[in-house]
Amino acid sequence: MARRGQAMLEALLAVCLITSAFLALFKLSHMLTGKILLQHASMRVARARAVGFNNFMCKKVARVSIIPVAGERIWPVGDSAISWDEEHYRIGDYLAAPDDPHARAILEYRSWYSLRVRPGDGTDTSVSLANDWFDLDGKGGVERNAPLYMGDQGL
C-alpha cells in the first residue's frame, strides 16, 4: 500500500480545477463587458444616425465607445507614448477627423478594424465585434419622433 504523494496529487488536481474555474470566470466577465459596451455603442450609433451623422461618423462613434475592450493601442505607439489625459484629448480630435487616414494618425486600437457597424436609419442599429476568442454583437435604436411634430417636413 504505497500512498506516498497522494496529498500532493490531490492538491495539484484541486489547484488545476480552481485555476481553470477562475480563468473561465475571467473570460466570461470579459465577454460580458464586451457585450455591454457593444450595446452601449449601438445606442450611441443610433443616436448619431438619428441626428443626421453619416456612416463614417457613426463608425467613429462606435469605435470610441468600445475603447475599454478595443485591445492594444496601435497608435500612438508604446505604453508611455502618451498619458491617459492626452489620450482623452485625442478622442475629440479623432471624432473631428474628416477621413479614415487622418483618424488613424490621431488614435488607433487593434480591435477597431474588426468592428462592424450597421447604422440603418437609427431605429435598428447593430454593432458587432469579432476577435480571437469570441464574436459579440449589440443592437439598439432610438425612436424617430420628428415626423410626428414636423408633418411632411419630417426626416
C-alpha positions in Angstrom: 0.0 0.0 0.0 2.1 2.8 -1.3 0.3 6.1 -0.6 3.2 8.4 -0.9 2.3 11.6 -2.8 -1.5 11.2 -2.6 -2.0 14.5 -0.8 0.3 16.3 -3.3 -1.6 14.8 -6.3 -5.0 15.8 -4.7 -3.7 19.3 -4.1 -2.4 19.6 -7.7 -5.7 18.5 -9.1 -7.6 20.9 -6.8 -5.3 23.8 -7.8 -5.7 23.0 -11.5 -9.5 22.9 -11.1 -9.7 26.1 -9.2 -7.4 27.9 -11.6 -9.4 26.7 -14.6 -12.6 27.9 -13.0 -11.0 31.3 -12.2 -9.8 31.7 -15.8 -13.2 30.7 -17.2 -14.9 33.3 -15.0 -12.4 35.9 -16.0 -13.1 35.2 -19.7 -16.8 35.2 -19.1 -16.6 38.6 -17.4 -14.5 40.0 -20.3 -17.2 38.7 -22.7 -20.0 40.3 -20.6 -18.1 43.6 -20.5 -17.7 43.5 -24.3 -21.4 42.7 -24.8 -22.5 45.6 -22.5 -20.1 48.0 -24.3 -21.3 46.9 -27.7 -24.9 47.6 -26.7 -23.8 51.0 -25.5 -22.0 51.6 -28.8 -25.1 50.6 -30.8 -27.2 53.1 -28.8 -24.6 55.8 -29.4 -24.6 55.0 -33.1 -28.4 55.1 -33.2 -28.4 58.5 -31.7 -25.7 59.7 -34.1 -27.7 58.4 -37.0 -30.9 60.0 -35.7 -29.3 63.4 -35.5 -28.0 63.1 -39.1 -24.4 61.9 -38.9 -23.1 60.0 -41.9 -21.8 56.4 -41.9 -18.2 57.3 -41.2 -19.1 59.4 -38.2 -21.3 56.6 -36.9 -18.3 54.2 -37.2 -16.1 56.6 -35.3 -18.7 56.9 -32.5 -18.8 53.1 -32.2 -15.1 52.8 -32.1 -14.7 55.4 -29.4 -17.5 53.7 -27.4 -15.6 50.4 -27.2 -12.2 51.7 -26.2 -12.2 49.8 -22.9 -12.4 46.5 -24.8 -10.6 47.5 -28.0 -7.4 45.8 -27.2 -3.9 47.1 -27.7 -3.4 50.7 -28.7 -1.6 50.7 -32.1 -1.1 54.5 -32.4 0.5 56.4 -30.7 3.0 53.5 -30.2 4.2 52.3 -26.9 2.9 52.2 -23.3 4.5 55.5 -22.3 4.0 57.4 -25.6 1.0 59.3 -24.2 -0.7 59.7 -20.9 -4.4 59.0 -20.3 -5.1 62.7 -20.2 -3.5 63.2 -23.6 -5.3 60.1 -25.0 -8.6 61.6 -23.6 -8.0 64.8 -25.6 -7.2 62.8 -28.7 -10.7 61.3 -28.7 -12.2 64.7 -29.6 -9.6 65.2 -32.3 -10.3 61.6 -33.6 -14.1 62.3 -33.8 -13.4 65.5 -35.7 -11.2 63.8 -38.3 -12.5 64.2 -41.8 -11.5 60.7 -43.1 -10.0 57.4 -42.0 -6.3 58.2 -42.8 -6.5 61.3 -40.7 -8.3 59.5 -37.9 -5.7 56.7 -37.9 -3.0 59.3 -37.5 -4.6 60.5 -34.3 -5.7 57.3 -32.4 -5.9 53.7 -33.3 -6.7 50.4 -31.5 -6.3 46.8 -32.7 -9.9 45.7 -32.5 -11.3 48.8 -34.2 -11.0 47.3 -37.6 -12.8 44.1 -36.8 -15.8 46.2 -35.6 -18.8 46.1 -38.0 -21.3 48.9 -37.7 -24.7 48.8 -39.4 -26.4 52.1 -38.5 -29.6 51.7 -40.5 -31.8 54.7 -40.1 -31.2 54.9 -36.3 -34.1 52.8 -35.3 -32.4 49.4 -35.9 -28.7 49.8 -35.3 -26.3 46.8 -34.8 -22.7 46.7 -33.9 -20.6 43.5 -33.9 -17.0 42.8 -32.8 -15.0 39.7 -33.8 -11.8 38.8 -32.1 -9.6 35.7 -31.4 -11.8 34.4 -28.7 -15.4 35.3 -29.4 -17.8 37.2 -31.6 -20.2 39.6 -30.0 -23.0 41.9 -31.2 -25.1 44.7 -29.8 -28.4 46.0 -31.0 -30.1 49.3 -30.3 -32.2 52.0 -31.7 -34.0 55.2 -30.9 -37.5 56.3 -31.8 -37.8 58.9 -34.5 -40.5 61.2 -33.3 -39.6 64.2 -35.6 -42.2 63.2 -38.2 -44.9 63.4 -35.6 -44.1 67.1 -34.9 -42.9 68.2 -38.3 -45.6 66.7 -40.5 -44.5 66.2 -44.1 -41.2 68.1 -43.4 -40.0 65.3 -41.1 -36.9 63.2 -41.6 
